[in-house]
């Protein structure tokens, strides 16, 4: 991969954070000692709102499928968002207008 198309490692931060946070929250729902972590699932569902709408519809009858949906598709969603942000920054950098030029200290 050339330097021009080399992907930043930070692109994987948000999807990894989503995956770990949701896995921990599911552990909180399944293991009584970790129950306070289960509250995080509600916040993750809110953060995943375009994706979680499908999970909300599925959860009435198929709660396990809804959980897998959020785990897999939610993580993919955050990866795509990260790639979009990377593309915006790469475009701004090519134009010569980075976020550093906006700060006037």
ABEGO torsion letter per residue (X at the ends): XBAAABBBAAAAAAAAAAAAAAAAAAAAAABAAAAAAAAAAAAAAAAAAAAAAAAAAAAAABAAAAAAAAAAAAAAAAAAAAAAAAAAAAAAAAAGBBAAAABBX
